[in-house]
Amino acid sequence: MKHAKRLPSLMLGLSVMAAALAASVPAWAAEAAGTYTSATGGTGGPVAGELNLQPPATQIASEIYSLHTWMMMVCLVIFVGVFGVMFYSIFKHRKSLGHKPATFHESTAVEIAWTVVPFLIVIGMALPATRTVVGMKDTSNADITIKVTGMQWKWGYDYLKGEGEGISFLSNLSTPRAQVGAPGFEPTEKRSDNYLMEVDQEVVVPVNKKIRLVTTANDVIHSWSIPAFGVKQDAIPGFVRDTWFKSEHTGTFRGYCSELCGKEHAFMPIVVRVVSDADYSAWVAAKKKEMAALADDPSKTWTIDELKTKGEKVYAANCVACHQANGKGIPATFAALDGSPVVTGPKAEQINVLLHGKKSGKYGTEMPSWKQLSDTDIAAVITYTRNSWSNKAAENIVQPAEVVAARK
């Protein structure tokens, strides 16, 4: 009974110790999180052997880092306190020492302590967490707005507002397939430092500017995630959601699609390059010049060889993951283009499939819409498939003007 009376004082002492220890955590955790360092040479991304969160590059990520540390310390103190009291009681009050069970039924002090202390702990954890969650959802007053579209298996980016408005591109994995290998086969090239974390076109944004991301998808659920920014937002077909970040550091930051989205899920990385205002303005100017140069006149008449050459590149960048380089597709998953009645039949049907997508009755998998490609790219890739492998389509060439007409 005497030891039972000491229990409330012991629990109260532990709670005070927990509060004092935890109160000091955010300060040093935030200080540690505020200096951006990385074992990958100044770029944000996963590091081999890393046990903690990635170094934060935004205020929200710093708050998440501090909250994570704070709550881990709270859990540690609770663990030590609860199990310490339990094992102390078992050891000091064991029967072999002559102790007998207490006969009391209740203790008002104990019941008050185990009600009030957890309540205070929950409040102490909930208040800073709520403030951070509310801040994560505040996408107002953005300097730049970017639409992010997830698709199997790449990302599409459209700069909607702010400097860079009108820029649009697709971002594909740039790691060569020779480094990846195949089931049962070793890779034939040495893997680079950024293996599966590199893309052909990076998202470029200015430092210390609020970037709003509007996410959606055109096939299945994807998720846009950059751990160093504290950002993870699902991209859901038919829905528009948004999030934001404001990087306080320049550098290259890497992430992945973090929803299981199909066979090539591991091959759709995200790379954001944060640059100075001057460098960003230079990138915008260069990107718009590049887009203007690629914006072919849809009324131009191309030769079949020109379209096949261009179409092969479009196919390699966008179609090869599902339909394979040999056009054979993936059995029971993605249809073959070699010998396909759609590819060898009337060209209007193939144009319609690329513009509007198609649900495969045989395989149950979805061919997404590719209307985000230019009219010339669509015409080129159709022409390429209709003249490749064993295909010898009667209507073997598609001009960009035909795609323009089909869009109407």
Buried (B, 14 or more C-beta within 10 A) or exposed (E): EEEBEEBBEBBBEBBEEBBEBBEEBBEEBBEBBBEBEBEBEEBBBEEEEEEEBBBBBBBBBBBBBBBBBBBBBBEEBBEEBEEEBEEEBEEEBEEEEEEEEEEEEEBEBBEEBBEEBEEEBEEBBEEBBEEBBEEBEEBEEBBBBBBBBBBBBBBBBBBBBBBBEEBBBBBBBBBEBEBBEEEEEEBEEEBEEBBBBBBEBBBBBBBEBBBBBBBBBBBBBBBBBBBBBBBBBBBBBEEEBBBBBBBBBBBBBBBBBBBEBBBBBBBBBBBBBBBEEEBBBEBBEEBBEEBEEEEBEBEEEBEBEBBBBBBBEBBBBBBEBBBBEEBBBBEEEBBBBBEBEBBBBEBEEBBBBBBBBBEEEEBEBBBBBBBBBBBBBBBBBBBBBBBBBEBEBEBBBBBBBBBBEBEE
